[in-house]
C-alpha cells in the first residue's frame, strides 16, 4: 500500500484495522498475568492509547484507524518487543550463570 496515498487523517483499510487490533490485543495478552483490567491499563499506557480504545480493539469494536495512529502503535509495539527480547536475553544469561555455578559446585 503506497504511503503517499494516505493522509494523516485518512481512514485505513479493513486489513490494517485488523492488524492494529491484533497488535493491541497481543500487547494486552502479554500483560495479562495481573488480570484483564490491569493488562488493558498497561497496554494503553505502553501504546499511547486510551483504555477505551484498547478495549475496542480487544473486543473488535474498532471501526477505523488513522495512518498516524497505526504507525505510532506499530512503532511502540516494536519497542515493546525489543524490550521483551532484552528481558528474555537477560533471564537466559542469568540461568546460564546459575547452571554454571551449580556445575562448578558439583565438580
C-alpha positions as CSV (number, residue, x, y, z in Angstrom):
1,X,0.0,0.0,0.0
2,X,1.7,3.3,-1.1
3,X,2.0,5.7,1.9
4,X,1.7,8.7,-0.3
5,X,-2.0,8.0,-0.9
6,X,-2.8,8.1,2.8
7,X,-3.0,11.4,4.5
8,X,-2.7,11.9,8.3
9,X,-6.4,11.8,8.8
10,X,-7.3,9.2,6.2
11,X,-9.1,6.0,7.3
12,X,-7.3,2.7,6.8
13,X,-8.4,-0.5,5.1
14,X,-10.1,-3.3,7.0
15,X,-6.9,-5.4,6.9
16,X,-4.9,-2.6,8.6
17,X,-7.7,-2.1,11.2
18,X,-7.5,-5.8,11.9
19,X,-3.7,-5.7,12.2
20,X,-4.0,-2.7,14.5
21,X,-6.5,-4.6,16.7
22,X,-4.2,-7.6,16.7
23,X,-1.2,-5.6,17.9
24,X,-3.2,-4.1,20.7
25,X,-4.6,-7.5,21.6
26,X,-1.2,-9.1,21.7
27,X,0.0,-6.4,24.0
28,X,-2.9,-7.0,26.3
29,X,-2.3,-10.7,26.3
30,X,1.4,-10.2,27.1
31,X,0.4,-8.3,30.2
32,X,-2.5,-10.5,31.4
33,X,-0.8,-12.1,34.4
34,X,-2.1,-9.4,36.7
35,X,-5.6,-9.6,35.4
36,X,-7.5,-8.2,32.4
37,X,-8.3,-4.8,33.8
38,X,-4.6,-4.2,34.7
39,X,-3.5,-5.6,31.4
40,X,-5.7,-3.2,29.5
41,X,-4.4,-0.3,31.6
42,X,-0.8,-1.3,31.0
43,X,-1.3,-1.8,27.2
44,X,-3.0,1.6,26.9
45,X,0.0,3.2,28.7
46,X,2.5,1.3,26.7
47,X,0.9,2.0,23.3
48,X,-0.2,5.6,24.0
49,X,-4.0,4.8,23.7
50,X,-6.9,5.3,26.0
51,X,-8.2,2.3,27.9
52,X,-11.5,2.5,25.9
53,X,-9.6,2.4,22.6
54,X,-7.7,-0.7,23.9
55,X,-11.0,-2.4,24.9
56,X,-12.5,-1.6,21.5
57,X,-9.5,-3.3,19.8
58,X,-9.7,-6.3,22.2
59,X,-13.4,-6.8,21.6
60,X,-13.1,-6.0,17.9
61,X,-15.4,-3.0,18.2
62,X,-12.9,-0.7,16.4
63,X,-14.1,0.7,13.1
64,X,-11.3,2.9,11.8
65,X,-7.7,3.8,12.4
66,X,-5.8,6.8,11.1
67,X,-2.5,6.3,9.4
68,X,-0.7,8.3,12.2
69,X,-2.3,6.2,14.9
70,X,-1.4,2.9,13.1
71,X,2.2,3.9,12.6
72,X,2.6,5.1,16.2
73,X,1.2,1.9,17.6
74,X,3.4,-0.2,15.3
75,X,6.5,1.7,16.4
76,X,5.5,1.4,20.1
77,X,4.8,-2.3,19.7
78,X,8.2,-2.8,18.1
79,X,9.8,-1.1,21.0
80,X,7.8,-3.3,23.4
81,X,9.1,-6.4,21.5
82,X,12.6,-5.2,21.7
83,X,12.3,-4.7,25.5
84,X,10.8,-8.2,25.8
85,X,13.7,-9.6,23.8
86,X,16.3,-7.9,26.1
87,X,14.4,-9.1,29.2
88,X,14.4,-12.7,27.9
89,X,18.1,-12.5,27.0
90,X,18.9,-11.2,30.5
91,X,16.9,-14.1,32.0
92,X,18.7,-16.6,29.8
93,X,22.1,-15.1,30.8
94,X,21.1,-15.4,34.5
95,X,20.0,-19.1,34.0
96,X,23.3,-19.9,32.2
97,X,25.2,-18.4,35.1
98,X,23.2,-20.3,37.7
99,X,23.8,-23.6,35.8
100,X,27.5,-22.9,35.5
101,X,27.7,-22.2,39.2
102,X,25.9,-25.4,40.0
103,X,28.2,-27.4,37.7
104,X,31.3,-25.8,39.3
105,X,30.0,-26.6,42.8
106,X,29.5,-30.3,41.9
107,X,32.9,-30.6,40.4
